[in-house]
Amino acid sequence: MERKQQFGTKGEVISIEKYAFIELLEQTVQYVKTSLGHAKENKWIPPDEAKRMLGITSSTSLQKLRDEGKIRYSQHMHKVILYDRDSINDYLSLHAKDTF
């Protein structure tokens, strides 16, 4: 029967040189950044997510923004409308107010 090694048992101390620790941290950060890059956000989002990003609850308000050409959308099927995430971010940035 194979015995599994347990980590984090009481009294166990690991010693590592400062520069090796820094290198380990840098490699870990790079690994996490690379891993998150694979989980990119979708460019096209459903209406509920578009409303959440815009901070609105009304579908009519979302339709008004769409009809006025303020945000991009795609209607690839009759009842399926998706919104461009970048377009929504651009719209929000355009209406952002600078601090004093």
C-alpha positions in Angstrom: 0.0 0.0 0.0 1.4 3.4 -1.0 1.6 6.1 1.6 0.7 9.6 0.4 2.9 12.4 1.6 1.1 15.0 3.7 2.0 18.6 3.5 1.7 21.2 6.2 2.2 18.9 9.1 3.0 20.7 12.4 6.6 21.6 13.0 7.7 21.3 9.4 9.8 24.3 8.3 11.0 25.0 4.8 14.0 27.2 4.4 14.8 28.9 1.1 17.2 31.6 0.0 15.9 35.1 -0.5 16.7 35.2 -4.3 15.3 31.7 -4.9 12.1 32.8 -3.1 11.9 35.9 -5.3 12.4 33.8 -8.4 9.7 31.4 -7.3 7.3 34.3 -6.7 8.0 35.7 -10.2 7.5 32.4 -11.8 4.3 31.9 -9.9 3.0 35.3 -11.0 3.9 34.6 -14.6 2.1 31.3 -14.4 -1.1 32.8 -13.0 -1.1 35.6 -15.7 -0.7 33.0 -18.4 -3.4 30.8 -16.9 -5.8 33.8 -16.7 -5.1 34.7 -20.3 -6.6 31.4 -21.4 -9.9 32.4 -19.6 -10.4 35.5 -21.7 -13.8 37.2 -21.5 -16.1 36.8 -24.4 -16.3 39.7 -26.8 -20.1 39.2 -27.2 -22.2 39.1 -24.1 -25.9 38.5 -23.4 -28.3 41.3 -22.4 -28.3 40.5 -18.7 -24.5 40.9 -18.5 -24.7 44.1 -20.7 -27.2 45.5 -18.2 -25.1 44.6 -15.3 -22.0 46.3 -16.8 -24.1 49.4 -17.5 -25.7 49.4 -14.1 -29.2 49.3 -15.5 -32.1 46.9 -14.9 -34.4 47.9 -17.7 -34.4 46.1 -21.1 -36.0 49.2 -22.6 -33.0 51.3 -21.6 -30.6 48.8 -23.1 -32.7 48.8 -26.3 -32.6 52.6 -26.4 -28.8 52.6 -26.2 -28.7 50.0 -29.0 -31.3 51.8 -31.2 -29.4 55.2 -30.8 -26.2 53.5 -31.9 -24.4 54.1 -28.6 -23.4 50.5 -28.1 -22.7 47.8 -30.7 -24.7 44.6 -31.0 -25.0 41.5 -33.1 -28.3 39.8 -33.9 -27.2 36.6 -35.6 -30.6 34.9 -34.9 -34.1 36.4 -34.9 -34.4 36.6 -31.1 -30.8 36.4 -30.0 -29.1 39.7 -29.4 -25.5 39.9 -28.1 -23.7 43.1 -27.1 -20.1 44.1 -27.7 -18.2 44.2 -24.4 -15.6 46.7 -25.8 -18.4 48.9 -27.1 -20.0 49.1 -23.6 -16.6 49.8 -22.0 -16.0 52.6 -24.6 -19.5 54.0 -23.8 -18.8 54.0 -20.1 -15.4 55.6 -20.6 -16.9 58.3 -22.9 -19.3 59.3 -20.1 -16.8 59.1 -17.2 -16.2 62.3 -15.3 -12.7 63.4 -14.2 -12.1 64.2 -10.6 -11.3 67.7 -9.5 
